[in-house]
């Protein structure tokens, strides 16, 4: 999996992060979508749940989360639960 095309430098900023499993919320006013940090799939309000960092800046689609959760040692919680 180390030669996966989706892996670039995400280890530098996503390793061991706590991720929120939620519907898309824009990081800034005026933003209408983001892209998965790995596969660049569009994530927006019409997308189902996705994963994001606590600050809602970095987003990860469901497929990439499943593919990389062990490698990146992510901790997760639902939006309703306290982080």
N, C-alpha and C positions, 0 to 999 in steps of 0.2 A: 504494500500500500504506500510505501514511501515514494514511489515513482508516480503516484496519482497526479494527473494534470491539475487537479484542483488545489493541490498544496503549493503554496508560495511561501510567504513569510508569516502566516497566521500564528505559528508557534510563539512568535515574539509578543503578540498582544492578546491571544485567546487561550493560552495554556492555563488550565486550572481555574478558569473563570466560573463564577456563579451565573447561570443563565435563567432567564425568566421565560416560561412557556406561555405565550399570549397572542392575541390578535395584534396586528400592526398598529403602532402609534408613531406618528412622525416625530423625529428628533427635534426638528425646528418648525416653526410656523411657516407654511407655504410649501413644505415638502409633501409630496403625495405618494412617494414610494421610496424603497431602498432596494438593495440587491443582496443576495446571499453572499457572504464573505468567501465562499468556496466556489460555487458553480455559477454565480451571477444571475440566478433566477430572480425575476422581479418579485418583490414582496410588497403588498399594498393592502388596503382595507378590504379588497375582495378575496384575498388569499386566506386560507384557513390559518390556524395557529402556526406560529413559527417561534424560533428561539432568539432571544436578544440579550445583550449585556445589560447590567443593571441601569446604565445610563441611556439605554435604548438607542445607542449609536451603531453598534454592530449587530447585524441580523444574520441568522443561519436558517436555511430551509429545513424542513422535516427530514428529507432524504440525507442531506449532508450531516445533519446532527446524528442520525443513526449510524452513518458510515464512520464518523470521526469521534464519537463520544468517548470511546475507550482510550484512543490515542491522546486526546486532549484533556482527559481527566476532568470533565465538566461536572459541576454540581448543578442540579436544576430544582426549580420550584414553580408552582403555578402562580399566576398573578394574584390570586386570592390569598395565598400564603405569604407570610412575612419573609423577606430575604435576609 
